Amino acid sequence: MAEIKIEKKKPIWPWIVAVLIIGALIYYIFVNDQATTENNVEIENTTSAQ
């Protein structure tokens, strides 16, 4: 009889976890960047120094 080689499937869950972590980092950077640009408001100095 001939030998039949059976290969186990490689797990896909490490790839899913990696994609989720990368997605979370991109989301955090995007949201954090927008929050800082919205909060940066220039304040004009209206007091007069003589």
DSSP file (Angstrom, degrees, kcal/mol; ACC not computed):
  #  RESIDUE AA STRUCTURE BP1 BP2  ACC     N-H-->O    O-->H-N    N-H-->O    O-->H-N    TCO  KAPPA ALPHA  PHI   PSI    X-CA   Y-CA   Z-CA
    1    1 A M              0   0    0      0, 0.0     2,-0.3     0, 0.0     0, 0.0   0.000 360.0 360.0 360.0 152.2    0.0    0.0    0.0
    2    2 A A        -     0   0    0      1,-0.0     2,-0.3     0, 0.0     0, 0.0  -0.642 360.0-115.1 -91.4 148.5    1.0    3.6   -0.6
    3    3 A E        -     0   0    0     -2,-0.3     2,-0.6     1,-0.0    -1,-0.0  -0.642  21.3-151.1 -81.7 138.2    1.5    6.1    2.1
    4    4 A I        -     0   0    0     -2,-0.3     2,-0.5     2,-0.0    -1,-0.0  -0.947  11.1-144.4-109.8 117.0   -0.9    9.0    2.2
    5    5 A K        -     0   0    0     -2,-0.6     2,-0.6     2,-0.0    -2,-0.0  -0.701  13.1-164.5 -84.8 125.5    0.6   12.1    3.7
    6    6 A I        -     0   0    0     -2,-0.5     2,-0.4     0, 0.0    -2,-0.0  -0.944   3.3-159.0-112.2 119.7   -1.9   14.2    5.6
    7    7 A E        -     0   0    0     -2,-0.6     2,-0.1     3,-0.0     3,-0.1  -0.827  18.0-124.4 -99.9 135.3   -0.9   17.7    6.5
    8    8 A K        -     0   0    0     -2,-0.4     2,-0.2     1,-0.1    -1,-0.0  -0.472  31.6-105.8 -73.2 147.0   -2.6   19.5    9.3
    9    9 A K        -     0   0    0     -2,-0.1    -1,-0.1     1,-0.1     3,-0.0  -0.497  34.8-115.9 -70.8 140.6   -4.1   22.9    8.5
   10   10 A K        -     0   0    0     -2,-0.2    -1,-0.1     1,-0.1     2,-0.1  -0.575  37.6-101.7 -76.4 141.1   -2.2   25.8    9.8
   11   11 A P        -     0   0    0      0, 0.0     4,-0.2     0, 0.0    -1,-0.1  -0.366  27.4-164.7 -67.2 140.5   -4.1   27.8   12.4
   12   12 A I  S >> S+     0   0    0      1,-0.1     4,-1.7     2,-0.1     3,-0.6   0.602  70.6  86.5 -97.9 -15.0   -5.7   31.0   11.1
   13   13 A W  H 3> S+     0   0    0      1,-0.2     4,-2.5     2,-0.2     5,-0.2   0.820  82.4  58.2 -63.1 -31.9   -6.4   32.6   14.5
   14   14 A P  H 3> S+     0   0    0      0, 0.0     4,-2.2     0, 0.0    -1,-0.2   0.893 107.5  49.0 -63.7 -34.4   -2.9   34.2   14.9
   15   15 A W  H <> S+     0   0    0     -3,-0.6     4,-2.4    -4,-0.2    -2,-0.2   0.892 110.3  50.5 -68.0 -38.7   -3.5   36.1   11.6
   16   16 A I  H  X S+     0   0    0     -4,-1.7     4,-2.3     2,-0.2    -1,-0.2   0.925 111.5  47.7 -64.5 -44.1   -7.0   37.2   12.8
   17   17 A V  H  X S+     0   0    0     -4,-2.5     4,-2.4     2,-0.2    -2,-0.2   0.908 111.8  50.6 -63.2 -42.0   -5.4   38.5   16.1
   18   18 A A  H  X S+     0   0    0     -4,-2.2     4,-2.5     1,-0.2     5,-0.2   0.910 110.7  48.4 -63.5 -42.5   -2.7   40.3   14.2
   19   19 A V  H  X S+     0   0    0     -4,-2.4     4,-2.5     1,-0.2    -1,-0.2   0.902 111.7  49.9 -65.0 -40.5   -5.1   42.0   11.9
   20   20 A L  H  X S+     0   0    0     -4,-2.3     4,-2.4     2,-0.2    -2,-0.2   0.905 111.8  47.9 -64.8 -41.2   -7.3   43.1   14.8
   21   21 A I  H  X S+     0   0    0     -4,-2.4     4,-2.3     2,-0.2    -2,-0.2   0.928 113.5  46.9 -66.2 -44.5   -4.3   44.6   16.7
   22   22 A I  H  X S+     0   0    0     -4,-2.5     4,-2.4     1,-0.2    -2,-0.2   0.912 113.0  50.1 -63.7 -41.5   -3.1   46.4   13.6
   23   23 A G  H  X S+     0   0    0     -4,-2.5     4,-2.5    -5,-0.2    -1,-0.2   0.901 110.0  50.4 -62.3 -41.4   -6.6   47.7   12.9
   24   24 A A  H  X S+     0   0    0     -4,-2.4     4,-2.6     2,-0.2    -2,-0.2   0.893 110.6  49.7 -64.8 -39.7   -6.9   48.9   16.6
   25   25 A L  H  X S+     0   0    0     -4,-2.3     4,-2.6     2,-0.2     5,-0.2   0.923 111.9  47.2 -65.1 -44.2   -3.6   50.7   16.3
   26   26 A I  H  X S+     0   0    0     -4,-2.4     4,-2.5     2,-0.2    -2,-0.2   0.921 113.7  48.6 -63.3 -43.1   -4.6   52.5   13.1
   27   27 A Y  H  X S+     0   0    0     -4,-2.5     4,-2.8     2,-0.2     5,-0.3   0.920 112.0  49.0 -61.9 -44.5   -7.9   53.4   14.6
   28   28 A Y  H  X S+     0   0    0     -4,-2.6     4,-2.7     1,-0.2     5,-0.2   0.923 112.9  46.8 -62.3 -45.1   -6.3   54.7   17.8
   29   29 A I  H  X S+     0   0    0     -4,-2.6     4,-2.2     2,-0.2    -1,-0.2   0.917 114.5  47.5 -64.0 -42.9   -3.8   56.8   15.8
   30   30 A F  H  X S+     0   0    0     -4,-2.5     4,-1.9    -5,-0.2    -2,-0.2   0.930 116.5  42.1 -64.8 -46.7   -6.5   58.2   13.5
   31   31 A V  H  X S+     0   0    0     -4,-2.8     4,-2.2     2,-0.2    -2,-0.2   0.902 115.4  49.8 -68.9 -41.4   -8.9   59.1   16.4
   32   32 A N  H  X S+     0   0    0     -4,-2.7     4,-1.9    -5,-0.3    -1,-0.2   0.885 110.3  51.1 -65.2 -38.7   -6.1   60.5   18.6
   33   33 A D  H  X S+     0   0    0     -4,-2.2     4,-1.8    -5,-0.2    -1,-0.2   0.905 111.3  47.3 -66.1 -41.8   -4.8   62.6   15.7
   34   34 A Q  H  X S+     0   0    0     -4,-1.9     4,-2.0     1,-0.2    -2,-0.2   0.882 109.9  53.5 -67.3 -37.5   -8.3   64.1   15.0
   35   35 A A  H  X S+     0   0    0     -4,-2.2     4,-1.4     1,-0.2    -1,-0.2   0.893 110.2  46.7 -65.6 -39.3   -8.9   64.8   18.7
   36   36 A T  H  X S+     0   0    0     -4,-1.9     4,-0.9     1,-0.2    -1,-0.2   0.867 112.3  49.4 -73.4 -34.3   -5.6   66.8   19.0
   37   37 A T  H  < S+     0   0    0     -4,-1.8    -1,-0.2     1,-0.2    -2,-0.2   0.843 111.7  49.2 -73.6 -30.6   -6.2   68.8   15.9
   38   38 A E  H  < S+     0   0    0     -4,-2.0    -1,-0.2     1,-0.2    -2,-0.2   0.807 111.6  49.4 -74.6 -28.8   -9.8   69.7   16.9
   39   39 A N  H  < S+     0   0    0     -4,-1.4     2,-1.2    -5,-0.2    -1,-0.2   0.623  85.2  96.8 -86.8 -13.2   -8.6   70.8   20.4
   40   40 A N     <  +     0   0    0     -4,-0.9     2,-0.5    -3,-0.1    -1,-0.1  -0.657  50.9 165.1 -81.3 101.2   -5.8   73.0   19.2
   41   41 A V        -     0   0    0     -2,-1.2     2,-0.3     2,-0.0    -3,-0.0  -0.968  34.0-129.8-119.2 128.9   -7.4   76.4   19.2
   42   42 A E        -     0   0    0     -2,-0.5     2,-0.5     1,-0.0    -2,-0.0  -0.606  18.3-151.5 -78.8 135.6   -5.3   79.5   18.9
   43   43 A I        -     0   0    0     -2,-0.3     2,-0.4     2,-0.0    -1,-0.0  -0.931  10.0-138.7-110.1 124.8   -6.0   82.1   21.6
   44   44 A E        -     0   0    0     -2,-0.5     2,-0.7     1,-0.1    -2,-0.0  -0.659  16.3-125.0 -85.1 134.7   -5.4   85.7   20.6
   45   45 A N        +     0   0    0     -2,-0.4    -1,-0.1     1,-0.2    -2,-0.0  -0.698  32.9 173.7 -80.1 112.7   -3.8   87.9   23.2
   46   46 A T        +     0   0    0     -2,-0.7     2,-0.3     2,-0.1    -1,-0.2   0.431  44.4 103.4-102.1  -1.2   -6.2   90.9   23.6
   47   47 A T        -     0   0    0      1,-0.0     2,-0.6     2,-0.0    -2,-0.0  -0.616  66.1-138.0 -82.1 141.5   -4.4   92.5   26.6
   48   48 A S        -     0   0    0     -2,-0.3     2,-0.6     2,-0.0    -2,-0.1  -0.873  10.2-154.6-104.1 126.6   -2.4   95.5   25.7
   49   49 A A              0   0    0     -2,-0.6    -2,-0.0     1,-0.1     0, 0.0  -0.861 360.0 360.0 -99.7 125.3    1.0   95.9   27.4
   50   50 A Q              0   0    0     -2,-0.6    -1,-0.1     0, 0.0    -2,-0.0   0.408 360.0 360.0-118.4 360.0    2.3   99.4   27.7
